[in-house]
Amino acid sequence: MAQNFQVVIVGAGLSGLRATREVHNAGLSYIVLEAMDRVGGKTLSVQASDGNGVVDLGASWINDTSQSEIYKLAKEFGFDLVEQRTEGSSLYRDEMGQVHCIPFEMPAKLEPKQLKEVEQFMQILSDYAERCDIDDPSNVPDAKYLDSVTVAEFIAGFKDPSASPLVNSITRSLLGVESDEPSALFFLDILKRGTGLKNVISDFKDGAQYLRNRQGNQAFCDRLAAGLNSGSVKISSAVKAITQKEGEDCLVETINGDVYRANRVIVSVPTPLYPLIHFEPSLPPAKKKLGDSAKSGYYIKTILVYAEPWWHSAGLSGVYSSTDGPVVFTHDTCIPQDGQYSITCFHAGDPGRKWSKLPAEERKQVVLQDICTAFGTVVDNIPEPINVIEKDWTKDPWAQGGPGPVWRPGFLAGESGKAIAEPFGNIHFVGTETSSVWRGYMDGAVRSGIRGGQEVVTSLDKVFGSTILSKYLSSRLPPWDWRKKSVPVGYCAPERMHQINPTFASDMWSYMCIFTELYLKWPLFGPGFFGGGFRFVAELFVRVLGPLPLSWKGSYDGDGEPDESWYDQSKVSEPEMSLESRVTQSRDTVEPAEQQLVLSILRRGFSYLLEERLSAGELLEDASFKALMDSLVHAGCYS
C-alpha cells in the first residue's frame, strides 16, 4: 500500500536536501529517498588518519563572494573556513618528462613571449564566455557553430601552439574530460556561469578554489538532514519508477518495493542517471535526450596524508601538474588546526582512465612514485605518507563520475539546453547542472535546490488556493445531492451526515477545515486529493476529536453502516491523531505560543455541538485569533 506525502524528494545530496528544507519550512509533508547508504551525494568527508581531522573525497572548495548560497550555509552552521594555500612555488612536468619549478598559478614553464601569448589567448576565451547567455544558451550569434564543434576543434581555429595543451589542462581539471569531448558552447557556458575563466581557475579571493571547510563538506548535508523531520530521510532506497497521470498524484517506487504517493516529486539525481529511473509517461524528448547523452567526467582522487607538511619548509605550494599523468594535478589540502597535512592528487580525463585500470596496490605505488619524482627535484628524502585514501567516483553506481555531467556537441543550443531545469508535469528537477550559475559546484547545487523547492511550494500553494475554496462550495450541497456528485466530505460538518441541514454553524466547520489545511498544509479530515468516503471521514472525526454526540446515534446517513463505537462516550481521541499532535508535528518549527493559539481556535471551531461552535463574529473577536493574526502580520506573512 502506498504511503502518502505531499512531496517525495529523490536524492539526499546538497540540491535534494536544500530543496527539502524549502518544503519543510512550508509545512508540507515529505519523504526523501536516497540510493546511497549515506546522505551527501558527491560530498564525502572521511577521517584523514587517527584523530587528525577530515579530508574531502568529493567536492572541496567554495568562495565567500559569488558563491553566496553555500557560503550562507557555512556561516549558518558555524563551519570553520580555511583559505587555500597560495604561498610557495608550484611544480610542472612537461611533455618530455622534465619537472620545472614555476611561480604559483602559472600554468606551465613559459618564456616571456609565450606567457604573453597565453594571456592574450585566455582573454579571447574570457570574451567568448562573457557573450554566453545563461538564461538561454542558444541566444548567442554563433551558438549553433559553437555547439557543433568540440573545444579542441574550436581552439584549433586560433592556430596558437600554446592554446591546445593549456585548454586541455583546463577541461581535465574543470570537467574531468579531454578537450575533444565537450561542446565548445558547453565549455564556454560553464565558464560564464562560474563568473568567468579567471575566477574558475583561481585559488585566490573570488576564485572557485578559495576556501575549504575544516569540518568537511559532507557536513553541509549532515546538518541539512538533521534539520528535517525525524525519519524523513530513507537511505539505501533507490527509486526505480515514477508514474504520473493527468489529474492524479505521482507514484514513486523504490527497488525495495516501497511505494509512495505524492502531489509533487523533486528529482535530485545526476542527469546521466535519469535512464535508471522508469518515467511513465516517458520524459519529454528534449529532457530524455539530456539524460541519454550526458556523461559525467572521469574524476578520481588519491589523498596522501603525512605526519608533517614537509613541502612547506621547502617553499612549495603543494601544487603540481603534468600533461600526461598519472597525477594530473595536486593541491595542498592541509588543515593545520587539526594537525592534518595532506596533498590531494587528481586523476582526470584520459590519464585517469588509464591509471584506474591498474591493480589497487600498483595504483598506489605509481602515485607515490610520481609525487616523489616531481617533488624530489626540490625536496630530499620525501617521507612515506601515514595514510593513502582513494576515491574513484566513476565506479560509484550512484555518481558515475564527476564533478558533473558533460555534453558533447549538439545538445546545448537546441531544445535540450532549455529543458534542463524545466518541470515535467508534477515532477521537478534539481541538481548542480540545472543551476543558472556555478554549474558543477556546490553553490550551484544549493541554488538549484532552493529554486526547485520553491517551485514545488508555489505550485502546491496554487493548488490549495484554487481547490480548497471550490471544495468548500461543493460541501454546501444539500445531503440528498451527496451521492450524485463528487463531494469532499472531509470539508463537511459532521451533523450533515446525521440528517441535519446546513446552518451557519456548519459553514464555520467548513471554514475551520480550510483554515486548518492552509495552516498545516494538509487536510485534517481526509486524505485530501486521494479521495475518501463518509464512513472514512466519520472515523477520522472520532480519532481526532473523540466520540460523536450520543444524540446523533441512529441518524447516520452516509455510505456503509455506522460503527456503534463512534458514539461510545468512553472513547477519547487517539494521541497520535489528536489536534495537539497534528499541530505540533506539522508545524514543529513555530513557537509553542503560536501552536497554543491555533489549538485554542481549533478546539472551539471543531465542537460537535452547534451551539458551542465558534461563529464568524466570535472568531473575529476571539483573543486567540487576534493574537495569531497579529503574530503572522508581524512575521511578514500577511500585510
C-alpha positions in Angstrom: 0.0 0.0 0.0 1.3 3.4 -0.9 2.4 5.8 1.8 1.0 9.3 1.2 3.1 12.5 1.2 2.7 15.9 -0.4 6.3 15.8 -1.7 8.7 13.0 -2.5 12.4 14.1 -2.9 14.6 11.7 -4.9 18.2 12.1 -3.7 19.8 13.4 -0.5 22.7 15.4 -1.8 23.1 19.1 -1.5 20.4 20.0 -4.0 17.9 17.5 -2.8 18.3 18.3 0.9 18.2 22.1 0.2 15.0 21.6 -1.7 13.6 19.6 1.1 14.4 22.5 3.5 12.1 24.7 1.5 9.4 22.0 1.6 9.9 21.5 5.3 9.7 25.3 6.1 6.5 25.5 4.1 4.9 22.9 6.5 4.4 20.3 3.7 4.6 16.6 4.4 7.6 14.9 2.6 9.9 11.9 2.4 13.5 11.9 1.0 14.6 8.7 -0.8 18.4 8.2 -1.2 20.0 5.4 -3.2 23.3 5.5 -1.3 23.8 4.3 2.2 24.5 7.8 3.4 23.5 11.4 2.7 25.8 13.7 0.9 25.8 12.8 -2.8 29.1 13.9 -4.3 30.3 15.4 -1.0 32.1 12.8 1.0 34.3 13.5 4.1 36.4 10.9 5.9 39.0 10.9 8.7 42.4 11.7 7.4 44.1 9.5 9.9 43.6 8.6 13.6 42.3 11.8 15.2 43.8 14.2 12.7 40.8 15.9 11.1 39.0 15.1 7.9 39.7 15.2 4.2 37.2 15.7 1.3 37.0 12.9 -1.3 34.3 14.8 -3.2 33.5 18.5 -3.7 36.2 20.6 -2.0 36.0 24.3 -2.4 33.8 27.4 -2.0 34.2 31.1 -2.0 32.7 33.9 0.1 31.7 36.3 -2.7 30.0 34.9 -5.8 29.1 31.6 -4.2 26.8 33.2 -1.7 24.3 30.4 -1.0 26.8 27.8 0.0 28.7 30.4 2.0 25.5 31.4 3.7 25.0 27.8 4.8 28.6 27.6 6.1 28.1 30.6 8.3 24.7 29.3 9.5 26.2 26.0 10.5 29.3 27.7 12.1 31.8 25.9 9.9 35.5 27.0 10.1 36.6 28.0 6.6 40.3 27.8 5.7 41.9 29.7 2.9 43.6 27.7 0.2 47.4 27.8 0.4 48.8 30.0 -2.3 52.3 30.5 -0.9 55.3 29.0 -2.5 56.3 27.7 -5.9 54.5 25.1 -7.9 55.8 22.2 -10.0 55.1 21.3 -13.6 56.1 18.3 -15.6 56.2 18.9 -19.4 55.7 16.5 -22.3 59.4 15.5 -22.2 59.1 14.4 -18.6 61.1 17.3 -17.2 59.9 18.9 -14.0 60.1 22.7 -13.6 59.7 24.9 -10.5 57.4 27.7 -11.5 55.6 30.7 -9.9 52.2 29.9 -8.3 49.3 30.0 -10.7 51.5 30.0 -13.8 50.0 27.2 -16.0 53.4 25.9 -17.3 57.0 26.7 -17.9 56.7 29.6 -20.2 59.1 32.1 -21.8 58.0 35.8 -21.6 56.8 35.7 -25.2 54.9 32.5 -24.6 53.4 33.9 -21.4 52.1 37.0 -23.3 50.6 34.7 -25.9 48.8 32.6 -23.3 47.5 35.7 -21.6 46.1 37.0 -24.9 44.5 33.7 -25.7 42.9 33.5 -22.2 41.4 36.9 -22.8 39.9 35.7 -26.0 38.4 32.7 -24.2 37.1 35.0 -21.5 35.5 37.3 -24.1 33.8 34.3 -25.8 32.5 33.1 -22.4 31.2 36.6 -21.5 29.0 36.5 -24.6 27.1 33.5 -23.4 23.5 33.9 -22.2 22.9 31.8 -19.0 19.1 32.2 -19.5 19.2 30.8 -23.0 22.4 29.2 -24.2 21.1 29.3 -27.8 20.9 33.1 -27.7 24.4 33.7 -28.9 25.1 34.8 -32.5 27.3 31.8 -33.3 25.6 29.4 -30.8 24.9 26.7 -33.4 28.5 26.7 -34.6 29.9 26.6 -31.0 27.6 23.7 -30.2 28.6 21.8 -33.3 32.3 21.6 -32.5 34.3 20.3 -29.6 36.6 22.5 -27.5 39.6 21.1 -29.3 38.2 21.9 -32.7 37.2 25.4 -31.6 40.8 26.0 -30.2 42.4 24.7 -33.4 41.0 27.6 -35.3 43.2 30.0 -33.4 46.5 28.4 -34.6 48.1 29.1 -31.2 50.6 26.3 -30.3 50.3 27.1 -26.6 46.5 27.0 -26.6 45.8 23.3 -27.0 47.7 22.0 -24.0 46.5 24.9 -21.9 42.8 24.3 -22.7 43.1 20.6 -22.4 44.5 21.1 -18.9 41.6 23.3 -18.0 38.9 20.8 -19.3 40.6 18.0 -17.4 40.7 19.8 -14.1 37.3 21.6 -14.6 35.2 18.8 -16.2 37.2 15.6 -16.0 37.4 15.2 -19.7 39.7 15.8 -22.7 39.2 18.9 -24.8 38.0 16.7 -27.7 34.9 15.6 -25.8 32.7 18.6 -24.7 30.9 21.0 -27.0 32.7 24.4 -27.2 29.4 26.1 -26.2 29.0 23.9 -23.2 32.6 24.7 -22.0 32.2 28.5 -22.5 28.8 28.4 -20.9 30.3 26.8 -17.8 32.9 29.5 -17.6 30.3 32.2 -17.8 28.2 30.6 -15.1 31.3 30.5 -12.9 31.8 34.3 -13.3 34.5 33.9 -15.9 37.6 32.0 -16.7 39.8 34.0 -14.3 37.7 33.1 -11.3 37.0 29.5 -12.3 40.8 28.6 -12.3 41.7 30.9 -9.4 42.7 29.9 -5.8 42.6 33.5 -4.6 39.7 35.7 -3.4 36.6 35.3 -5.6 38.1 32.2 -7.1 36.4 28.8 -7.3 39.2 27.2 -5.1 39.5 29.9 -2.4 38.0 28.3 0.8 37.9 24.8 2.3 35.7 23.6 5.1 37.5 22.4 8.2 34.5 20.2 9.2 34.4 18.6 5.7 31.8 19.4 3.0 29.7 16.4 3.7 28.8 18.2 7.0 26.6 20.5 4.9 24.4 17.6 4.0 24.5 16.1 7.5 23.4 19.4 9.0 20.6 19.9 6.4 19.3 16.4 7.1 19.4 16.9 10.8 17.1 19.9 10.5 14.4 17.8 8.8 11.6 15.7 10.3 12.8 12.6 12.2 12.8 9.6 9.9 12.1 11.6 6.8 15.3 10.5 5.0 15.4 6.9 3.8 18.9 5.8 2.7 19.5 2.7 0.6 16.2 3.4 -1.2 17.0 3.8 -4.9 14.0 4.9 -6.9 13.3 2.7 -10.0 10.0 4.2 -11.3 8.0 7.4 -11.2 4.5 7.3 -12.6 2.1 10.3 -13.1 -1.3 10.5 -14.7 -3.1 13.6 -15.7 -5.3 14.9 -12.8 -3.8 12.4 -10.4 -0.9 12.2 -8.0 2.6 10.7 -8.6 3.6 7.2 -7.6 7.2 6.6 -6.7 8.5 3.1 -6.4 11.9 2.0 -4.9 14.0 -1.1 -5.7 13.0 -2.3 -2.2 9.3 -2.5 -3.3 8.2 0.6 -1.3 5.6 2.8 -3.0 5.0 6.4 -2.2 2.1 8.7 -3.4 2.7 12.4 -3.7 1.3 15.6 -5.1 4.8 16.6 -6.3 8.2 14.8 -6.9 11.6 16.5 -6.8 14.2 14.6 -8.7 17.7 15.4 -7.5 20.0 12.8 -9.2 22.7 13.5 -11.8 21.3 13.8 -15.3 23.2 10.8 -16.6 21.3 8.7 -14.0 17.9 9.6 -15.4 17.8 6.4 -17.6 18.0 4.3 -14.4 14.5 5.6 -13.5 11.5 4.4 -15.5 9.3 7.5 -16.1 5.7 6.9 -17.0 4.9 8.6 -19.2 8.3 9.0 -20.7 10.2 12.2 -20.2 9.7 14.7 -23.0 12.1 14.2 -25.9 14.3 17.2 -25.1 14.8 16.2 -21.4 15.2 12.5 -22.2 17.9 13.4 -24.8 19.8 15.1 -22.0 19.8 12.1 -19.8 20.6 9.7 -22.6 23.5 11.7 -23.9 25.1 13.2 -20.7 28.2 11.6 -19.3 29.9 12.6 -16.1 33.6 13.5 -16.2 36.3 11.0 -15.2 37.4 12.1 -11.8 39.4 10.2 -9.1 41.1 11.4 -6.0 44.1 10.0 -4.1 44.8 11.8 -0.9 48.3 11.4 0.6 48.2 12.1 4.4 51.5 13.0 6.1 52.8 13.5 9.6 54.0 17.0 8.7 53.8 19.4 5.8 57.3 18.8 4.5 56.7 20.7 1.3 56.0 24.0 3.2 59.5 24.2 4.6 60.8 23.7 1.0 58.9 26.7 -0.2 56.4 24.8 -2.3 52.7 25.5 -2.6 51.8 21.8 -2.9 50.5 22.4 -6.5 51.9 20.0 -9.1 50.6 19.5 -12.6 51.5 17.3 -15.5 50.5 16.8 -19.1 50.1 13.1 -19.1 49.6 11.9 -15.5 49.1 9.6 -13.8 48.6 12.6 -11.4 47.1 15.4 -13.5 47.3 18.0 -10.7 47.6 18.3 -7.0 46.5 20.7 -4.3 47.6 21.3 -0.7 44.6 20.3 1.5 46.1 20.7 4.9 44.1 21.8 8.0 46.9 23.0 10.3 44.4 23.5 13.3 43.8 19.7 13.3 47.3 18.6 12.6 46.0 17.3 9.2 48.6 17.6 6.5 47.7 16.2 3.1 48.3 16.6 -0.6 45.3 15.7 -2.8 46.1 14.1 -6.2 43.6 14.4 -9.0 43.4 11.8 -11.8 41.1 13.1 -14.6 40.4 12.6 -18.2 42.4 10.0 -20.2 45.3 9.8 -17.7 42.7 9.0 -15.0 41.1 6.3 -17.2 44.4 4.7 -17.9 45.6 4.8 -14.3 42.3 3.4 -12.9 42.8 0.1 -14.8 45.8 -0.8 -12.7 45.5 -3.1 -9.6 45.0 -1.2 -6.3 48.5 -1.6 -5.0 50.1 -0.7 -8.3 47.9 2.4 -8.5 49.2 3.5 -5.0 52.8 2.9 -5.9 52.5 4.7 -9.2 51.1 7.8 -7.5 53.8 7.7 -4.8 56.5 7.4 -7.4 55.0 10.3 -9.4 54.9 12.6 -6.4 58.4 11.6 -5.3 59.8 12.2 -8.7 58.2 15.6 -9.0 58.7 16.9 -5.5 62.1 15.2 -5.3 63.5 17.8 -7.6 63.3 20.2 -4.7 63.0 18.1 -1.6 65.4 15.5 -0.4 64.2 12.4 1.5 60.4 12.7 1.0 58.7 10.8 3.8 56.2 8.0 3.4 52.6 9.0 3.9 50.8 7.8 7.1 47.7 7.2 5.1 46.6 6.9 1.5 42.9 7.3 0.6 41.5 6.8 -2.8 38.0 7.5 -4.2 37.1 6.6 -7.8 33.8 8.4 -8.5 33.4 6.7 -11.8 33.0 3.3 -10.1 30.2 4.7 -7.8 27.0 3.5 -9.4 25.0 6.4 -8.0 27.5 9.0 -9.2 29.2 7.6 -12.3 31.9 10.2 -12.3 32.3 13.9 -11.5 32.3 16.7 -10.9 29.1 17.0 -13.1 27.6 16.0 -16.4 29.3 16.9 -19.7 27.5 17.3 -23.0 29.1 16.6 -26.4 28.3 18.8 -29.4 24.6 19.1 -30.5 22.6 19.5 -27.3 23.0 22.8 -25.6 21.9 25.1 -28.4 18.7 23.2 -29.1 15.6 22.4 -27.1 17.5 20.2 -24.7 19.5 23.2 -23.4 16.3 24.9 -22.4 14.7 21.9 -20.9 17.4 21.0 -18.3 15.6 22.7 -15.4 12.0 22.6 -16.7 9.4 20.6 -14.7 7.6 17.7 -16.3 4.0 17.7 -15.1 4.2 17.3 -11.3 7.9 16.3 -11.4 10.5 19.0 -10.7 14.3 18.7 -11.4 17.2 20.0 -9.4 20.9 19.3 -9.3 24.0 21.4 -9.8 23.8 21.1 -13.6 20.3 22.7 -13.5 21.6 25.9 -11.8 21.8 29.2 -13.5 25.2 29.9 -12.0 28.1 27.8 -10.7 27.1 24.6 -12.5 29.1 21.7 -11.3 29.8 23.3 -8.0 28.3 23.1 -4.5 26.9 26.6 -4.8 25.1 25.6 -7.9 23.7 22.5 -6.2 22.3 24.6 -3.3 20.8 27.3 -5.6 19.1 24.6 -7.7 17.6 23.1 -4.6 16.2 26.4 -3.5 14.7 27.0 -6.9 13.2 23.5 -7.1 11.8 23.6 -3.6 10.2 27.0 -4.1 8.7 25.8 -7.4 7.0 23.0 -5.6 5.8 25.1 -2.7 4.4 27.7 -5.0 2.7 25.1 -7.2 1.1 23.5 -4.2 0.1 26.9 -2.8 -1.8 27.5 -6.0 -3.4 24.1 -5.8 -4.5 24.7 -2.2 -5.7 28.2 -3.1 -7.8 27.1 -6.1 -9.1 23.7 -4.9 -9.8 24.3 -1.2 -12.4 27.0 -1.9 -14.0 25.0 -4.6 -14.2 22.1 -2.2 -15.9 24.3 0.3 -18.5 25.4 -2.2 -19.1 21.7 -3.0 -19.6 21.0 0.7 -22.6 23.3 0.7 -24.7 20.9 -1.4 -27.7 19.5 0.5 -27.4 16.0 1.8 -29.7 14.4 -0.8 -27.2 15.5 -3.6 -24.1 14.0 -2.0 -24.3 10.7 -3.8 -24.9 12.4 -7.2 -21.7 14.5 -7.1 -18.1 14.1 -6.1 -18.2 16.0 -2.8 -15.2 16.4 -0.5 -17.0 15.2 2.6 -13.8 15.9 4.7 -14.9 19.6 4.5 -18.5 19.0 5.6 -19.7 19.4 9.2 -20.4 16.0 10.9 -24.0 16.9 11.7 -24.7 16.8 7.9 -24.0 13.0 7.9 -26.8 12.8 10.5 -29.7 14.3 8.5 -29.2 17.8 9.8 -29.4 20.5 7.1 -26.6 23.0 6.9 -26.6 26.1 9.1 -24.2 29.0 9.7 -22.6 26.7 12.3 -22.0 24.1 9.5 -20.4 26.9 7.4 -18.0 27.6 10.3 -16.9 24.0 10.4 -16.0 24.2 6.7 -14.2 27.5 7.3 -12.2 25.8 10.1 -11.3 22.9 7.8 -10.0 25.4 5.2 -8.1 27.4 7.9 -6.6 24.2 9.2 -5.5 22.9 5.8 -3.9 26.2 4.9 -2.1 26.3 8.2 -1.0 22.7 8.4 -0.7 22.3 4.6 -2.6 19.1 4.8 -6.3 18.3 5.3 -7.4 17.4 8.8 -10.4 15.1 8.0 -9.5 13.2 4.9 -6.7 12.2 2.6 -7.0 15.4 0.6 -6.6 14.7 -3.1 -6.7 11.0 -2.6 -10.5 10.6 -2.1 -12.3 9.1 0.9 -15.9 8.4 1.7 -18.4 9.4 4.5 -17.6 6.4 6.7 -13.9 7.0 6.4 -14.3 10.7 7.4 -16.6 9.8 10.3 -13.9 7.5 11.7 -11.4 10.4 11.4 -13.7 12.7 13.3 -13.7 10.2 16.2 -9.9 9.5 16.0 -9.1 13.2 16.0 -11.8 14.8 18.2 -13.3 11.9 20.2 -16.8 10.2 20.1 -19.7 11.7 18.2 -22.7 13.0 20.3 -24.8 10.2 21.6 -27.9 12.0 20.5 -26.9 11.5 16.9 -26.8 7.7 17.2 -29.2 6.1 14.7 -29.4 9.1 12.3 -26.2 8.4 10.2 -26.9 9.0 6.5 -23.6 8.3 4.8 -22.2 5.4 2.8 -21.9 2.0 4.6 -23.1 1.1 8.0 -22.3 3.2 11.0 -20.0 1.9 13.7 -21.6 1.9 17.1 -18.3 2.7 18.7 -18.4 6.2 17.1 -20.9 7.2 19.8 -19.2 5.4 22.7 -18.7 8.3 25.2 -16.0 6.4 27.0 -13.7 6.7 24.0 -11.1 9.5 23.6 -9.2 10.9 20.6 -6.1 8.9 19.6 -2.9 10.7 20.9 -1.1 10.5 17.6 -4.2 11.8 15.7 -5.3 14.5 18.1 -5.4 18.2 17.3 -2.5 18.7 19.6 -0.4 16.1 17.7 -1.4 17.4 14.3 -0.4 21.0 15.1 2.8 20.3 17.0 4.1 17.8 14.4 3.1 19.6 11.2 4.3 23.0 12.5 7.2 21.9 14.6 9.3 24.9 13.5 7.0 27.6 15.0 7.0 28.8 18.6 5.0 26.9 21.2 3.0 30.0 21.9 1.7 30.1 18.3 0.8 26.4 18.5 -1.3 27.0 21.6 -3.1 29.9 19.9 -4.0 27.7 17.0 -5.1 24.9 19.2 -7.4 27.2 21.2 -9.1 28.3 18.0 -9.4 24.7 16.6 -10.9 23.2 19.8 -13.8 25.7 19.7 -14.2 25.7 15.9 -14.4 21.9 15.8 -17.1 21.5 18.5 -19.6 18.8 17.6 -22.3 20.8 19.4 -23.6 23.6 17.1 -24.5 25.9 19.9 -20.9 25.7 21.3 -19.1 26.1 18.0 -17.4 29.4 17.2 -19.4 31.8 15.0 -17.8 34.0 12.4 -18.4 37.1 14.6 -17.0 35.3 17.7 -13.9 34.2 15.7 -13.1 37.7 14.6 -13.4 39.0 18.2 -11.6 35.9 19.6 -8.5 36.9 21.6 -6.5 33.9 20.4 -7.4 34.5 16.7 -6.4 38.2 17.0 -3.1 37.3 18.7 -2.4 34.7 16.0 -3.2 37.2 13.2 -1.0 39.8 14.9 1.9 37.4 15.1 1.6 36.4 11.4 1.4 40.0 10.3 4.5 40.8 12.5 6.3 37.9 10.9 5.6 39.3 7.5 3.2 36.5 6.4 0.4 38.9 5.6 0.2 42.6 5.0 
